[in-house]
């Protein structure tokens, strides 16, 4: 299935303004906002946080499956897809990240 097909099966995110990703010390390492160009990543990371509780190596592997064709593009072009690059790093052994939701008002 394609990334677009996968997104159709994920929970809706209209209630979210953003997700902050926190390292083991609680430092914010990234924010994914609910705006054009980031909505798909917000859906993926929200889903992973709901299912796995945090972005662990196992969660990262599932996320890479969800990104489908974009995962191979990210492997071929490091830096082009930072949200996928982050999952590749976590899958390879970088520390897990905690997901903190910021709700829309």
C-alpha positions in Angstrom: 0.0 0.0 0.0 1.1 3.6 -0.6 1.6 6.3 2.1 -1.7 7.9 1.0 -3.5 4.6 1.4 -2.0 4.1 4.9 -3.0 7.5 6.0 -6.6 6.7 5.3 -6.5 4.0 7.9 -5.0 6.1 10.7 -6.9 8.0 13.3 -8.0 11.5 12.5 -5.9 14.4 14.0 -8.2 17.4 13.8 -8.0 17.7 17.6 -4.2 18.1 17.5 -2.2 21.3 17.0 1.1 19.5 17.2 3.2 16.7 18.7 6.4 17.4 20.6 9.0 14.7 20.7 11.0 14.5 23.9 14.1 12.6 24.7 14.8 10.5 27.8 15.7 13.7 29.8 12.6 15.4 28.7 14.2 17.8 26.2 12.2 18.6 23.2 14.0 17.3 20.1 11.3 18.0 17.5 7.8 19.3 16.9 5.5 18.1 14.2 2.7 20.6 13.5 -0.8 20.1 12.1 -0.1 22.1 9.0 0.3 21.5 5.3 3.4 19.4 4.6 3.4 17.9 8.1 -0.1 16.5 8.5 0.9 13.0 7.3 3.8 12.8 9.7 1.6 14.0 12.5 -0.9 11.2 11.7 1.9 8.6 11.7 3.6 9.8 14.9 0.3 10.2 16.7 -0.7 6.6 15.7 2.7 5.3 16.9 2.4 7.1 20.2 -1.1 5.7 20.8 -0.1 2.1 19.9 3.4 1.9 21.4 3.3 4.6 24.1 6.5 6.1 22.7 8.6 6.0 19.6 10.7 2.9 20.3 12.7 0.9 17.8 9.7 -1.4 17.2 7.4 1.7 16.8 9.9 3.2 14.4 9.9 0.1 12.3 6.1 0.2 12.0 6.3 3.9 11.2 8.7 3.2 8.3 6.2 0.7 7.0 3.5 3.3 7.1 5.6 5.8 5.2 5.8 3.2 2.4 7.4 4.6 -0.7 8.8 7.7 1.1 11.0 5.4 3.3 13.1 4.3 0.4 13.3 7.9 -0.8 14.5 8.9 2.6 17.2 6.2 2.6 18.4 7.3 -0.8 18.3 11.0 0.1 19.3 11.6 3.8 18.0 14.9 5.1 15.1 15.2 2.6 12.6 13.6 5.0 13.6 14.5 8.6 10.6 12.8 10.2 11.5 9.5 8.4 15.2 10.1 9.1 14.4 10.2 12.8 12.6 6.9 12.6 15.5 5.3 10.8 17.9 6.5 13.5 15.6 5.2 16.3 15.3 1.8 14.5 19.1 1.7 14.3 19.5 2.3 18.0 19.1 5.9 18.8 17.1 6.5 22.0 13.3 6.3 22.1 11.3 9.5 22.1 8.2 10.3 24.2 5.2 11.8 22.4 3.6 14.9 24.0 0.3 16.0 22.4 -0.6 19.7 22.0 -4.3 19.9 21.5 -6.1 22.4 19.2 -8.1 25.1 20.9 
